[in-house]
Amino acid sequence: MSDAFFFGYGSLVNRRTHDFPEAHPARVSGWRRAWRHSPLRDVSFLTVVPSPGAVIDGLIAAVPGADWTALDERERAYHRHPVTRAVAHPVGRDIEVAIYAIPGVDQAVPSAAHPVLLSYVDVVVQGFLTEFGEAGVRHFFETTDGWEVPILDDRAAPRYRRAQSLSGAERDMVDDGLATVGAGIVRL
């Protein structure tokens, strides 16, 4: 019997946002990150979309007792997809891996009414920096579509419930990455 794992590609890369055991850096093929809005949430988040030939980094982590209930609740705007054969990972035993994606029919382009929160971007970039270093942060920005979306600067009063404190260097890395991709920051 294989153990159950999930592949996180956004905030789940940041281990400070969860307590899932046995987490490992990993890579999935055939998917690309994109900013999307779901009618089940007020703001926009990352999702993945099928993309032949694409490769993104992330974190896999064991789902305790293969009980998906808590993770499904956290990811309630998403559906789970099996990606076992598409994931390169360092785990030395058979595992089954799933990835969460907003269903295509439920995806909408982010808007001023449903922006991306800067506090969410901060958490994601902090996770990629910790797991993959500066090169991993650059790869995150390069392998994510939709940077033309409005990004609401909520750093002073974070709206993202898993917001983390960032060092000055981490904030600079986020700001530099956003400038590189031409993201538009909306001030509160």
Accessible surface in RSA format (square Angstrom, percent):
REM  Atomic radii and reference values for relative SASA: ProtOr
REM  Chains: A
REM  Algorithm: Lee & Richards
REM  Probe-radius: 1.40
REM  Slices: 20
REM RES _ NUM      All-atoms   Total-Side   Main-Chain    Non-polar    All polar
REM                ABS   REL    ABS   REL    ABS   REL    ABS   REL    ABS   REL
RES MET A   1   233.01 120.7 144.27  95.5  88.74 211.3 123.31 104.8 109.70 145.3
RES SER A   2    35.08  29.6  18.38  24.5  16.70  38.5   3.08   6.6  32.00  44.8
RES ASP A   3    60.78  42.6  56.44  56.2   4.34  10.3  14.95  35.2  45.83  45.7
RES ALA A   4    13.32  12.2   9.49  14.6   3.83   8.7   9.82  13.8   3.49   9.2
RES PHE A   5     0.00   0.0   0.00   0.0   0.00   0.0   0.00   0.0   0.00   0.0
RES PHE A   6     0.13   0.1   0.13   0.1   0.00   0.0   0.13   0.1   0.00   0.0
RES PHE A   7     2.18   1.1   0.00   0.0   2.18   5.7   0.00   0.0   2.18   6.2
RES GLY A   8     1.36   1.7   0.00   N/A   1.36   1.7   1.36   3.7   0.00   0.0
RES TYR A   9    13.02   6.1  11.77   6.7   1.25   3.3   9.80   7.4   3.21   4.0
RES GLY A  10     4.98   6.1   0.00   N/A   4.98   6.1   2.67   7.3   2.31   5.2
RES SER A  11    11.80  10.0   9.91  13.2   1.89   4.4   0.00   0.0  11.80  16.5
RES LEU A  12    12.16   6.8  11.62   8.3   0.54   1.4  11.62   8.2   0.54   1.5
RES VAL A  13     0.31   0.2   0.00   0.0   0.31   0.7   0.00   0.0   0.31   0.8
RES ASN A  14     4.56   3.1   3.79   3.7   0.77   1.8   0.80   1.9   3.76   3.6
RES ARG A  15   101.25  42.5  90.98  46.4  10.27  24.5  47.73  65.2  53.53  32.4
RES ARG A  16   136.61  57.4 105.95  54.0  30.66  73.0  44.13  60.3  92.48  56.0
RES THR A  17    12.20   8.7   0.00   0.0  12.20  29.1   4.37   5.9   7.83  11.8
RES HIS A  18    29.32  16.0   3.85   2.7  25.47  65.2  16.82  17.3  12.50  14.5
RES ASP A  19   137.82  96.5 111.18 110.7  26.64  63.0  47.12 110.9  90.70  90.5
RES PHE A  20    36.81  18.4  24.33  15.1  12.48  32.5  24.98  15.1  11.83  33.9
RES PRO A  21    63.61  46.4  53.35  48.6  10.26  37.3  63.61  52.5   0.00   0.0
RES GLU A  22    69.11  39.7  45.46  34.4  23.65  56.3  35.23  68.2  33.88  27.7
RES ALA A  23    14.20  13.1   1.78   2.8  12.41  28.2   1.78   2.5  12.41  32.9
RES HIS A  24    45.76  25.0  45.70  31.8   0.06   0.2  33.61  34.6  12.15  14.1
RES PRO A  25    52.64  38.4  48.15  43.9   4.49  16.3  48.45  40.0   4.20  26.1
RES ALA A  26     7.63   7.0   0.00   0.0   7.63  17.4   6.55   9.2   1.08   2.9
RES ARG A  27   105.01  44.1 103.91  53.0   1.10   2.6  31.07  42.5  73.94  44.8
RES VAL A  28     0.00   0.0   0.00   0.0   0.00   0.0   0.00   0.0   0.00   0.0
RES SER A  29    54.78  46.3  51.76  69.1   3.03   7.0  28.53  60.7  26.26  36.8
RES GLY A  30    23.69  29.2   0.00   N/A  23.69  29.2  17.54  48.1   6.15  13.8
RES TRP A  31    33.64  13.5  33.64  16.3   0.00   0.0  24.20  12.9   9.44  15.3
RES ARG A  32    59.92  25.2  59.92  30.5   0.00   0.0  12.84  17.6  47.08  28.5
RES ARG A  33     0.09   0.0   0.09   0.0   0.00   0.0   0.00   0.0   0.09   0.1
RES ALA A  34     0.00   0.0   0.00   0.0   0.00   0.0   0.00   0.0   0.00   0.0
RES TRP A  35     0.19   0.1   0.01   0.0   0.18   0.4   0.01   0.0   0.18   0.3
RES ARG A  36    56.93  23.9  56.76  28.9   0.17   0.4   1.37   1.9  55.57  33.7
RES HIS A  37    16.72   9.1  16.66  11.6   0.07   0.2  11.36  11.7   5.36   6.2
RES SER A  38     3.04   2.6   1.90   2.5   1.14   2.6   1.55   3.3   1.49   2.1
RES PRO A  39    94.01  68.5  62.70  57.2  31.31 113.8  66.34  54.8  27.67 171.9
RES LEU A  40   109.36  60.9  86.62  62.0  22.75  57.2  91.93  64.6  17.43  46.9
RES ARG A  41    41.13  17.3  30.42  15.5  10.71  25.5  21.40  29.2  19.73  12.0
RES ASP A  42   120.73  84.6 113.10 112.6   7.63  18.0  29.45  69.3  91.28  91.0
RES VAL A  43    27.19  17.9  26.63  24.1   0.56   1.3  26.63  23.1   0.56   1.5
RES SER A  44     0.50   0.4   0.00   0.0   0.50   1.2   0.09   0.2   0.41   0.6
RES PHE A  45    23.28  11.6  22.71  14.1   0.58   1.5  22.71  13.8   0.58   1.7
RES LEU A  46     1.38   0.8   0.27   0.2   1.11   2.8   0.27   0.2   1.11   3.0
RES THR A  47     0.00   0.0   0.00   0.0   0.00   0.0   0.00   0.0   0.00   0.0
RES VAL A  48     1.16   0.8   0.00   0.0   1.16   2.8   0.00   0.0   1.16   3.1
RES VAL A  49    32.52  21.4  32.47  29.4   0.05   0.1  32.52  28.3   0.00   0.0
RES PRO A  50   102.53  74.7  84.89  77.4  17.63  64.1  84.89  70.1  17.63 109.6
RES SER A  51    26.22  22.2  23.91  31.9   2.31   5.3   6.67  14.2  19.55  27.4
RES PRO A  52   132.16  96.3 104.47  95.2  27.69 100.7 111.07  91.7  21.09 131.1
RES GLY A  53    77.48  95.5   0.00   N/A  77.48  95.5  43.37 119.0  34.11  76.4
RES ALA A  54    17.73  16.3   7.13  11.0  10.59  24.1  17.02  24.0   0.71   1.9
RES VAL A  55    49.52  32.6  42.23  38.2   7.29  17.6  42.23  36.7   7.29  19.8
RES ILE A  56     0.58   0.3   0.58   0.4   0.00   0.0   0.58   0.4   0.00   0.0
RES ASP A  57    11.87   8.3  11.87  11.8   0.00   0.0   0.60   1.4  11.27  11.2
RES GLY A  58     0.00   0.0   0.00   N/A   0.00   0.0   0.00   0.0   0.00   0.0
RES LEU A  59     0.00   0.0   0.00   0.0   0.00   0.0   0.00   0.0   0.00   0.0
RES ILE A  60     0.00   0.0   0.00   0.0   0.00   0.0   0.00   0.0   0.00   0.0
RES ALA A  61     0.00   0.0   0.00   0.0   0.00   0.0   0.00   0.0   0.00   0.0
RES ALA A  62    13.34  12.3  13.34  20.6   0.00   0.0  13.34  18.8   0.00   0.0
RES VAL A  63     5.53   3.6   0.40   0.4   5.12  12.3   0.40   0.4   5.12  13.9
RES PRO A  64    72.11  52.6  59.39  54.1  12.72  46.2  68.13  56.2   3.98  24.7
RES GLY A  65    81.43 100.4   0.00   N/A  81.43 100.4  45.32 124.4  36.11  80.9
RES ALA A  66    53.55  49.2  37.09  57.2  16.46  37.4  37.09  52.2  16.46  43.6
RES ASP A  67    87.64  61.4  74.60  74.2  13.04  30.8  29.37  69.1  58.27  58.1
RES TRP A  68    39.74  15.9  36.28  17.6   3.46   8.1  25.18  13.4  14.56  23.6
RES THR A  69    99.19  70.5  92.60  93.9   6.59  15.7  69.84  93.8  29.35  44.4
RES ALA A  70    72.64  66.8  60.07  92.7  12.58  28.6  66.82  94.1   5.83  15.4
RES LEU A  71     1.16   0.6   0.29   0.2   0.87   2.2   0.63   0.4   0.53   1.4
RES ASP A  72    50.05  35.1  44.26  44.1   5.79  13.7  26.26  61.8  23.79  23.7
RES GLU A  73   106.99  61.4 103.53  78.3   3.46   8.2  49.62  96.0  57.37  46.8
RES ARG A  74    25.43  10.7  19.01   9.7   6.42  15.3  15.53  21.2   9.89   6.0
RES GLU A  75    19.83  11.4  19.28  14.6   0.55   1.3   0.10   0.2  19.73  16.1
RES ARG A  76   127.44  53.5 107.80  55.0  19.63  46.7  41.52  56.7  85.92  52.1
RES ALA A  77     3.55   3.3   0.59   0.9   2.96   6.7   1.57   2.2   1.98   5.3
RES TYR A  78    18.80   8.8   8.12   4.6  10.68  27.8   2.49   1.9  16.31  20.1
RES HIS A  79   106.65  58.3 103.10  71.7   3.54   9.1  63.14  65.1  43.51  50.6
RES ARG A  80    98.07  41.2  72.07  36.7  26.00  61.9  15.00  20.5  83.07  50.3
RES HIS A  81    61.40  33.6  61.00  42.4   0.39   1.0  39.27  40.5  22.12  25.7
RES PRO A  82   118.56  86.4  99.95  91.1  18.60  67.6 101.06  83.4  17.50 108.7
RES VAL A  83     8.34   5.5   3.05   2.8   5.29  12.7   8.34   7.2   0.00   0.0
RES THR A  84    42.23  30.0  34.26  34.7   7.97  19.0  33.44  44.9   8.79  13.3
RES ARG A  85   241.24 101.3 201.32 102.6  39.92  95.0  81.93 112.0 159.31  96.6
RES ALA A  86    32.94  30.3  20.27  31.3  12.66  28.8  29.05  40.9   3.89  10.3
RES VAL A  87    14.69   9.7   0.00   0.0  14.69  35.4   1.31   1.1  13.38  36.3
RES ALA A  88    65.99  60.7  54.39  83.9  11.60  26.4  62.84  88.5   3.15   8.3
RES HIS A  89    59.95  32.8  27.10  18.8  32.85  84.0  15.28  15.7  44.67  52.0
RES PRO A  90    88.52  64.5  52.41  47.8  36.12 131.3  64.79  53.5  23.74 147.5
RES VAL A  91    15.98  10.5   1.14   1.0  14.84  35.8   5.13   4.5  10.85  29.4
RES GLY A  92    83.98 103.6   0.00   N/A  83.98 103.6  42.12 115.6  41.87  93.8
RES ARG A  93   108.40  45.5  88.71  45.2  19.69  46.9  69.22  94.6  39.18  23.7
RES ASP A  94   115.32  80.8 103.70 103.2  11.62  27.5  23.25  54.7  92.07  91.8
RES ILE A  95     7.71   4.4   0.73   0.5   6.99  16.8   0.73   0.5   6.99  19.0
RES GLU A  96    94.04  54.0  92.99  70.3   1.05   2.5  39.30  76.0  54.73  44.7
RES VAL A  97     3.14   2.1   0.10   0.1   3.05   7.3   1.07   0.9   2.08   5.6
RES ALA A  98    11.01  10.1  10.80  16.7   0.21   0.5  10.80  15.2   0.21   0.6
RES ILE A  99     0.00   0.0   0.00   0.0   0.00   0.0   0.00   0.0   0.00   0.0
RES TYR A 100     8.24   3.8   8.20   4.7   0.04   0.1   8.20   6.2   0.04   0.1
RES ALA A 101     4.71   4.3   4.71   7.3   0.00   0.0   4.71   6.6   0.00   0.0
RES ILE A 102     5.55   3.2   2.76   2.1   2.79   6.7   2.76   2.0   2.79   7.6
RES PRO A 103    19.84  14.5  12.16  11.1   7.68  27.9  19.84  16.4   0.00   0.0
RES GLY A 104    60.75  74.9   0.00   N/A  60.75  74.9  32.79  90.0  27.96  62.6
RES VAL A 105   145.05  95.4 107.52  97.3  37.53  90.4 115.98 100.8  29.07  78.8
RES ASP A 106    50.76  35.6  45.00  44.8   5.76  13.6   4.78  11.2  45.98  45.9
RES GLN A 107    44.16  24.7  20.64  15.1  23.52  56.0   6.17  13.1  37.99  28.8
RES ALA A 108    45.86  42.2  38.96  60.1   6.91  15.7  45.86  64.6   0.00   0.0
RES VAL A 109   107.02  70.4  92.79  84.0  14.22  34.3  92.79  80.6  14.22  38.6
RES PRO A 110     8.95   6.5   0.48   0.4   8.47  30.8   0.48   0.4   8.47  52.7
RES SER A 111    45.87  38.8  40.78  54.4   5.09  11.7  41.03  87.4   4.85   6.8
RES ALA A 112    91.49  84.1  66.03 101.9  25.46  57.9  68.40  96.3  23.09  61.2
RES ALA A 113    79.45  73.1  48.02  74.1  31.43  71.5  59.79  84.2  19.66  52.1
RES HIS A 114    60.11  32.9  60.11  41.8   0.00   0.0  38.89  40.1  21.22  24.7
RES PRO A 115    14.53  10.6  14.53  13.2   0.00   0.0  14.53  12.0   0.00   0.0
RES VAL A 116     0.00   0.0   0.00   0.0   0.00   0.0   0.00   0.0   0.00   0.0
RES LEU A 117     5.79   3.2   5.58   4.0   0.21   0.5   5.58   3.9   0.21   0.6
RES LEU A 118     3.16   1.8   3.16   2.3   0.00   0.0   3.16   2.2   0.00   0.0
RES SER A 119     4.37   3.7   2.96   3.9   1.42   3.3   3.90   8.3   0.47   0.7
RES TYR A 120     9.57   4.5   9.57   5.4   0.00   0.0   2.26   1.7   7.32   9.0
RES VAL A 121     0.01   0.0   0.00   0.0   0.01   0.0   0.01   0.0   0.00   0.0
RES ASP A 122     7.36   5.2   7.36   7.3   0.00   0.0   1.31   3.1   6.05   6.0
RES VAL A 123     0.00   0.0   0.00   0.0   0.00   0.0   0.00   0.0   0.00   0.0
RES VAL A 124     0.00   0.0   0.00   0.0   0.00   0.0   0.00   0.0   0.00   0.0
RES VAL A 125     1.71   1.1   1.71   1.5   0.00   0.0   1.71   1.5   0.00   0.0
RES GLN A 126     1.29   0.7   0.89   0.6   0.40   1.0   1.01   2.1   0.28   0.2
RES GLY A 127     1.25   1.5   0.00   N/A   1.25   1.5   1.25   3.4   0.00   0.0
RES PHE A 128     0.97   0.5   0.97   0.6   0.00   0.0   0.97   0.6   0.00   0.0
RES LEU A 129    43.62  24.3  37.73  27.0   5.89  14.8  37.73  26.5   5.89  15.8
RES THR A 130    92.90  66.1  59.45  60.3  33.45  79.7  58.82  79.0  34.08  51.5
RES GLU A 131    31.87  18.3   9.56   7.2  22.32  53.1   2.58   5.0  29.29  23.9
RES PHE A 132    50.95  25.5  27.31  16.9  23.64  61.5  36.12  21.9  14.83  42.4
RES GLY A 133    30.08  37.1   0.00   N/A  30.08  37.1  27.08  74.3   3.00   6.7
RES GLU A 134   100.54  57.7  94.50  71.5   6.04  14.4  20.35  39.4  80.18  65.5
RES ALA A 135    61.86  56.9  54.56  84.2   7.30  16.6  54.89  77.3   6.97  18.5
RES GLY A 136     4.82   5.9   0.00   N/A   4.82   5.9   3.87  10.6   0.95   2.1
RES VAL A 137     4.57   3.0   4.57   4.1   0.00   0.0   4.57   4.0   0.00   0.0
RES ARG A 138   134.86  56.6 132.06  67.3   2.79   6.7  63.38  86.6  71.48  43.3
RES HIS A 139    43.82  24.0  43.17  30.0   0.65   1.7  30.50  31.4  13.32  15.5
RES PHE A 140     0.11   0.1   0.01   0.0   0.10   0.3   0.04   0.0   0.07   0.2
RES PHE A 141    10.17   5.1   7.72   4.8   2.45   6.4   7.72   4.7   2.45   7.0
RES GLU A 142   116.59  66.9  96.25  72.8  20.34  48.4  46.62  90.2  69.97  57.1
RES THR A 143    14.74  10.5  14.74  14.9   0.00   0.0  14.74  19.8   0.00   0.0
RES THR A 144     4.83   3.4   0.00   0.0   4.83  11.5   0.00   0.0   4.83   7.3
RES ASP A 145    53.78  37.7  50.14  49.9   3.64   8.6  20.70  48.7  33.08  33.0
RES GLY A 146    14.11  17.4   0.00   N/A  14.11  17.4   5.62  15.4   8.50  19.0
RES TRP A 147    15.79   6.3  14.22   6.9   1.57   3.7  14.42   7.7   1.37   2.2
RES GLU A 148   138.78  79.7 108.75  82.3  30.02  71.5  68.35 132.2  70.42  57.5
RES VAL A 149     3.97   2.6   1.20   1.1   2.77   6.7   3.79   3.3   0.18   0.5
RES PRO A 150    29.10  21.2  24.69  22.5   4.41  16.0  28.99  23.9   0.11   0.7
RES ILE A 151     0.00   0.0   0.00   0.0   0.00   0.0   0.00   0.0   0.00   0.0
RES LEU A 152    18.34  10.2  18.34  13.1   0.00   0.0  18.34  12.9   0.00   0.0
RES ASP A 153    31.03  21.7  25.99  25.9   5.03  11.9   2.78   6.5  28.25  28.2
RES ASP A 154     0.00   0.0   0.00   0.0   0.00   0.0   0.00   0.0   0.00   0.0
RES ARG A 155    61.12  25.7  44.71  22.8  16.40  39.1  31.03  42.4  30.09  18.2
RES ALA A 156   109.07 100.3  64.66  99.8  44.41 101.0  77.11 108.6  31.96  84.7
RES ALA A 157    64.09  58.9  55.92  86.3   8.17  18.6  61.05  86.0   3.04   8.0
RES PRO A 158    72.03  52.5  46.71  42.6  25.33  92.1  46.71  38.6  25.33 157.4
RES ARG A 159   142.20  59.7 113.69  58.0  28.51  67.9  41.63  56.9 100.58  61.0
RES TYR A 160    15.97   7.5  10.24   5.8   5.72  14.9   9.84   7.4   6.12   7.5
RES ARG A 161   186.10  78.1 145.51  74.2  40.59  96.6  72.09  98.5 114.01  69.1
RES ARG A 162    48.21  20.2  42.68  21.8   5.53  13.2  17.97  24.6  30.24  18.3
RES ALA A 163    33.88  31.2  12.22  18.9  21.66  49.3  12.57  17.7  21.31  56.4
RES GLN A 164    53.36  29.8  33.02  24.1  20.34  48.4   6.33  13.5  47.02  35.7
RES SER A 165   106.08  89.6  83.18 111.0  22.90  52.8  50.13 106.7  55.96  78.4
RES LEU A 166    19.75  11.0   3.52   2.5  16.23  40.8   5.24   3.7  14.51  39.1
RES SER A 167    59.28  50.1  44.94  60.0  14.34  33.0  51.72 110.1   7.56  10.6
RES GLY A 168    35.03  43.2   0.00   N/A  35.03  43.2  24.14  66.2  10.89  24.4
RES ALA A 169    76.10  70.0  61.89  95.5  14.21  32.3  66.62  93.8   9.47  25.1
RES GLU A 170    25.39  14.6  25.02  18.9   0.36   0.9   6.92  13.4  18.47  15.1
RES ARG A 171    95.54  40.1  95.54  48.7   0.00   0.0  21.37  29.2  74.16  44.9
RES ASP A 172    85.52  59.9  84.68  84.3   0.84   2.0  18.82  44.3  66.70  66.5
RES MET A 173    39.39  20.4  34.57  22.9   4.82  11.5  37.61  32.0   1.78   2.4
RES VAL A 174     0.04   0.0   0.04   0.0   0.00   0.0   0.04   0.0   0.00   0.0
RES ASP A 175    60.18  42.2  53.90  53.6   6.28  14.9  26.93  63.4  33.25  33.2
RES ASP A 176    92.54  64.8  89.87  89.4   2.67   6.3  27.85  65.6  64.69  64.5
RES GLY A 177    10.53  13.0   0.00   N/A  10.53  13.0   9.83  27.0   0.70   1.6
RES LEU A 178     4.75   2.6   4.66   3.3   0.09   0.2   4.75   3.3   0.00   0.0
RES ALA A 179    77.18  71.0  50.27  77.6  26.91  61.2  60.00  84.5  17.18  45.5
RES THR A 180   117.97  83.9  82.73  83.9  35.23  84.0  67.64  90.9  50.32  76.1
RES VAL A 181    45.23  29.8  18.20  16.5  27.02  65.1  25.82  22.4  19.41  52.6
RES GLY A 182    58.39  72.0   0.00   N/A  58.39  72.0  33.96  93.2  24.43  54.7
RES ALA A 183    16.51  15.2   0.00   0.0  16.51  37.6   0.00   0.0  16.51  43.7
RES GLY A 184    39.39  48.6   0.00   N/A  39.39  48.6  37.05 101.7   2.35   5.3
RES ILE A 185    54.79  31.2  25.97  19.3  28.82  69.5  25.97  18.7  28.82  78.2
RES VAL A 186    70.55  46.4  66.94  60.6   3.61   8.7  70.55  61.3   0.00   0.0
RES ARG A 187   164.36  69.0 143.46  73.1  20.89  49.7  67.32  92.0  97.04  58.8
RES LEU A 188   120.54  67.1  55.69  39.8  64.85 163.0  83.48  58.6  37.06  99.7
END  Absolute sums over single chains surface
CHAIN  1 A     8719.7       6489.2       2230.5       4828.7       3891.0
END  Absolute sums over all chains
TOTAL          8719.7       6489.2       2230.5       4828.7       3891.0
